[in-house]
Amino acid sequence: MKKTLSQFAQKPLIRKETGSLVQQESIKEQITVIPELEALIPPLTTEEYQQLEANIIREGCREPLLIWHTSQTVLDDNAQDTPLYVLIDGHNRYGICKRNGLDFKLALREFTDKEAVRTFMIDNQLGRRNLTPEQMAYLRGQKYLSLKRNPGRPNQEAGAFPDTETLKMRTEEVLAAQFNVSPKTIRLDAQYAKGLDRLADPLKKEVLARKVKVRKSDLMTLADTPPSGTPIQSATELKQVLATDVVSIAAMETTDSSPADSQISQQIDQIVDMANLLKNTSIPLKETCQTLIIRLQALMVLQENRQ
């Protein structure tokens, strides 16, 4: 078997043969698509999808689909220990082949857990050239958040496990160097990714495919709002959620049990973070300034209530 370690000393990725033709045909009938993982695949534009479909119909599906070979217990401790074959790359090709009755090849991979699969998929997508700025930002943000869920991973090779603040800076710096951007951009990407993940999957795909226009500043603001428990279904609903949150900021903080000075300080920190967005040339200046003005107005209300 061939083992490959990531630059962050991730647990090994094990390459595995797919077995006989009979075994492959059996696996094809058991392929599972997990929405959480499918969401990491940047959607194609209508033109790109049509071109891909035309190529596959004309030339066949030349590249094998990547399948995570695992068991039901990896995803659900209460499930039976039966084989599970999860699609991790080739979602568009899979859909095209199924719809047109075309054959395709498989390549099986084994991973230690779902987080390892997420990291592999993110890295795999980031290596592609046709990503839009929004898709690139989302994937960089997801990579940052994934590393933050696994404290110490960037330093495992050296055997060092720094405190949270040191790890935060190192993670940002490592990713900034890897993608040739600033650490601040990585932090903004993470905020953007958290906001996008609050959207329902269909809306998220449309935003990343530029079929629905949603301001980056709105999604970053959304990341700071209390979760409602239900994914946001439309751009109109997003505007309503943000408007409700901005209006209630002062009321929420004045009823908090923390000292008034602490409340104001927290609000100022949010304003400073929003002001830092102005240095990011990919953020619409007008919309960001409008959001900043609203935040400042909320701070003024909070200050008046304190007096």
Secondary structure by P-SEA (a helix, b strand, c coil): cbbbbccccccbbbbbbbccaaaaaaaaabbbbbaaaaaabbbbcaaaaaaaaaaaaaccccbbbbbbccccccccccccbbbbbbbccaaaaaaaaaaacccbbbbbbbcccaaaaaaaaaaaaaacccccaaaaaaaaaaaaaaaaaccccccccccccccaaaaaaaaaaaaaaaacccaaaaaaaaaaaaaaaaccaaaaaaaaaccbbbbaaaaaaaaaccccccccccaaaaaaaaaaaaaaaaaaaaaccccaaaaaaaaaaaaaaaaaacccccccaaaaaaaaaaaaaaaaaaaaaac
